[in-house]
Amino acid sequence: MIRDQLLRIVIDALHHEKHKDDEYDLFLRLAWDLLSKGEQATLRAIVLEGPTWDGDVLSKSCRDTLLDLELIFKVINKNESGYQAAGYIGGAIYKENDTRK
């Protein structure tokens, strides 16, 4: 529960931050670290392979969490519903942390 509240605060800060700076990068890293391994894997797959059809999502519960956090969104792909794609913040969180390896 505390993790969820902290994650929400960090994500909200990212949505309201205007400029990319050290503080913004810190929030990107913190958001990634607060995501569960399943949420990280689901976000990674959607960022790299999206838009992703609902049947191909790694975890429905992790997808639901990412949707609730507005890191991914339901989208129409080639006139078909049932897809998810990363939003700007979700993509930025993945991209910043992909370079930390």
Backbone hydrogen bonds, N-H to C=O, Kabsch-Sander energy under -0.5 kcal/mol:
donor,donor_aa,acceptor,acceptor_aa,energy
5,Q,1,M,-2.1
6,L,2,I,-2.8
7,L,3,R,-2.9
8,R,4,D,-2.2
9,I,5,Q,-2.0
10,V,6,L,-2.4
11,I,7,L,-2.7
12,D,8,R,-2.6
13,A,9,I,-2.1
14,L,10,V,-2.0
15,H,11,I,-2.2
16,H,12,D,-1.3
17,E,13,A,-1.2
21,D,19,H,-0.7
25,D,21,D,-2.5
26,L,22,D,-2.1
27,F,23,E,-2.2
28,L,24,Y,-2.1
29,R,25,D,-2.2
30,L,26,L,-2.6
31,A,27,F,-2.6
32,W,28,L,-1.9
33,D,29,R,-2.4
34,L,30,L,-1.8
35,L,31,A,-1.1
35,L,32,W,-0.7
40,Q,36,S,-2.7
41,A,37,K,-2.5
42,T,38,G,-2.3
43,L,39,E,-2.6
44,R,40,Q,-2.9
45,A,41,A,-2.3
46,I,42,T,-2.2
47,V,43,L,-2.8
48,L,44,R,-2.6
49,E,45,A,-2.5
50,G,46,I,-1.7
52,T,84,Q,-3.0
54,D,82,G,-2.9
56,D,53,W,-2.1
57,V,54,D,-1.1
63,R,59,S,-2.3
64,D,60,K,-2.4
65,T,61,S,-1.8
66,L,62,C,-2.4
67,L,63,R,-2.5
68,D,64,D,-2.4
69,L,65,T,-2.0
70,E,67,L,-1.3
71,L,66,L,-2.6
72,I,66,L,-1.1
73,F,85,A,-2.8
75,V,83,Y,-2.4
77,N,80,E,-2.8
80,E,77,N,-1.2
83,Y,75,V,-1.2
84,Q,52,T,-2.1
85,A,73,F,-2.3
87,G,71,L,-2.6
91,G,87,G,-2.6
92,A,88,Y,-2.5
93,I,89,I,-2.6
94,Y,90,G,-2.1
95,K,91,G,-2.9
96,E,92,A,-2.6
97,N,93,I,-1.6
98,D,94,Y,-2.2
99,T,95,K,-1.1
100,R,97,N,-0.8
101,K,98,D,-0.7
